[in-house]
């Protein structure tokens, strides 16, 4: 059977790649430099796990789907994962990604999910936006592993409640373990803390937001009951138009199955909206398979 050897949840804030370019020049904000250091620690964790394939979980920021056509949970089973969109590359100077998709694992997740209560959508035509490419570029810059992209809806209501993201995370973990393969698999998820991009409240979601610290304490405690209770669309949206992106972190916590991460850092300062860095090793995960 396949083995889950690492689980990581990291941000996809496009200011962080900008900071990575500025840091060698001594021009990056100190708060952003801390984020680069957290990415470096998670990159080392992933390297030490020696994965053969990555399951990458991200969303689409209305780059190809909109309110009239948005899958809730979708397996990308094309031959390659390519991205991000040209406008994202031009606006933020993002590095492109062009990776092979592991078709066998993609089709296994799709089919096995049906027996576990998840009717995944699927597509052979998509572009991976920055929610996929930024974590992949920071965590596996070698671009030497095949991936399976899982798209989750974080923007277009009706959005499933938090408990559903946790349940789907558990299913993804289970079907990976049930896969008839000897390959080592790592999951890379991504999500927001409080976030209000482009709105008048944008500066309120930087630095010391009470909501971020309250939720972070629940994350560190592994209190999934309280986390999911507070993770409906309406509750999250009340803290900023991008805060429902926290559901990406909820999905990663669901996949962890109750195990506490050995790496957990909340970065909250004026450099960018609050972001979370979470990492579970294979040893961490062995205690959280429920």
N, C-alpha and C positions, 0 to 999 in steps of 0.2 A: 504494500500500500504506500501511497505518497505520504510525505511527512511535511507538516507545517513547521518551518524552522525559524521563522521570524515574522513579526507583525509590527508594522510601523504606521503611525498616523502623523502626518507632517503638513505644514501649511503650504498654500500655493500663492501666497501674496507676491504679485509681480514686482514689488519694490525690492524684494530680497535678491533677485538676480542683478538688479541695478546696483545694489549695495556690494555684491560680489565683484563687480567691475570697478567700483570706486575704492574698495578696501585696499588694494595694493598701492593706490595713490594716496592713501591716508585721508581720503575724503568721505568715507562712509560714516554714517551716524553710529555712535557707540552702541545704541540700542539694536541697530540692525546687525552690527558685528557680532553681538551675542547670538542672534539668530543663525548667522553663518557658522558659529561654533557649535550650536546645537545640531545643525545639519551634518557637520563633520563627525560628531559623535554617533549619530544615527547611521551615517554612511559606514563607519567602522563596524558598527553592530551588524549591519547587513553583510558586509564583506566577511566577517567572522562566521556568519551563518552558512556560507557557501551554498547559496540557492542555485538551482538549475533553471528556474522559471519564476517570473514575478506575476502576481495577480494585482493589477493596478486599478484602484477604485477612484473614480472622479465624476465630475458633473459636466454639463454643458451650460455655458453662460449666454444662452440665446444666440450662439454663433451659427447653429444649423437647425435647431428646433426652437419652437416658440410656444405660446399659450395654446395654440390650436393643434399641436402635435409634439407631445413630450412623453417619452416612455418613463415609467416609474423606476424600473430596474431592468437593465438591458445588458446582454452579453454581446460584445463586439467579436465577430468571428471571421472578419476579413483576413487576408493573408498578411497584412502589415498594419502597424499602428503608425500613423503619420500625423504630425502636427508641430506647433499649433497653427491657427489660422494666420494668414499673411498679415492681417491688420494687427494682430497681437504681436507678431514678430516686429513689425514696423514701429508700433507705438512704444513698446517696452524693450526692444532689442533682445527679445527672447531667442535662445538657441533652439534650432529645430530638433525633432526626434523622428527617426525612421527605423522602426524595430520590427522584427518578425513576430507574428502572433502565433502562439502555440495552439494550433487548431484542435488537437486532440483534447487538451484540457478545456478549451472553450466549449466544445461540444459536450464534454462530460458534465460540466457545470450546468449547462442548459438542460440536458436530459435528466440528470440526477436531481436537479432542483424540483422537477415536476413531482417526484416521489416524496419530496420533503415539504411540499406546500407552497413553493415559489414558482409561479408561471413567468419566468424571465422572458422579456421581449428579446429579439435578436436582430442584428443588422450586419450586412457586409459592406455598407456604404456609410462612412462617417469620417470625421476629422477629430482628432484628440485635441482639446483646447488646453489652456495653460494649467488647468487643475490636474492634468495628467503629466504634462511635459516638465513643469517646474520640479515636482518631487522626483521624477525619474532622472532629470539632469543633475540634481544635487546628490541623489542617493546612489545612483549607478552611472556616473559619467562615462564609464567605459562603453556603454551601449552594447554590451556583449551577451545579453540574455534575452530570450523570447519572453513575451508578455501576453497576458489576457486582460483586456480592458473591460471593466464593469462600469456602466454609466448609471448614475442614480439621480433622481430628480430632486433638486433642492430649491427650485425657483418658481415653478409653475403650479399654482394651486389647481385642484386639490393635491396637497402633498401628504403622504402617509404620516401617521403619528410616530413618535419616537420609538415606541415598542416594536413597530414593524421593522424599522431599520435595525434594531438590535436582533430581532428574530432572523432577518435575512443575513446579517453578519454571522450568526450561529450556523445557518444553513451552508453558507459559503465555506466556513471552517469544516463542517462535517463532510461535505461532498469532496473536498480536497483530500481529507483523510480516507475517504472511501475509494478514491481513484486507484485503479489497478495499475500502479506504476511505482518504480523505485526512486522517482525524482524528488528532489528537495524543493519545496515551494515557499515563497515569501509573499506576504500580502502588504501592499503599500496603499494606505488610505489617506484621505485628506479632508480637512474640514475647517470651518471658521470657529472663532469665539464670537463675541459681539462685533457687529460690523454694520456700517451704514454708508456704504460707498455712494458718493454722488448726491447725498441728501444733506439738508441743513444740519443734521445731527452727526455728520461724519466725524467731527473732532471730539464728540462725546464718547466715541467708541475706541479711543486711544487711552493709553496710560492706565489709571486706576479705576476702572469701571467695577462697581460692586457686583454686578451680575457675573462677570468673568470670575471673580474670586470665589463667589458662592458656588458656582458650577464646578470650578476647579477643585475645590475641597471634596465635592461629591465624586468627581472623577478619581481623585487619588484614593478615596475611601472605597471605590468600587461599588457605590450605592446605585445600582442600576434601576431599582424601583423608583427612587426619587428623581434620578436623571430622566427617565422616560416619562414620569408624571409631569415634568416641567418642559417637555420637548414636543409640544404640539406646534403646528405652524403659527397659530395666533399668538401663543406665548413667546415664541422665539422672535417673530416679526415685531413684536412690541418693543424689543430691544435693538431694533435696527433692521433695515431691509435685507441685509445680507446675513443676519444672525441665524436664519434657518439652515445655513451651511454647517452649523454645529451638528446636524444630523449625520454628516459624514463621520464625525468623531464617534457618535453613538453607534454607528455601524461597526466601527473598529472595536469599540468596547464590547459589542455583542460577540464579535468573532473571538475576543479574548476569553469569553466564557467565565468571567469572574476572576481571572488571574490579574494580579496587580502588575503594572509595568515596572521594569527596573530602571527605565529612563522616563522621567516626566518633568517637563519644564514649561511653565507658562511665561511667555514673554509679553509684558505689558508696559509700553512706554510710548513716548511721542513720536517714535520713528515710523510706526505703522499701527493699524488696528491690532488688538490683542491676538496672539497666535499661540497654538499649543503644539508641543513636540512630545510624542509618546512612542515608546519602544518596548517590545516584549521579545526576549530571547526564547529559544527552544526550551530551555530549562524553566523560564517563567511560565510558558504556555502549558507545560506538562501538568501544572497544578490548576489549570482552568479549562478543562475540556467539557464542562457541563453544558 
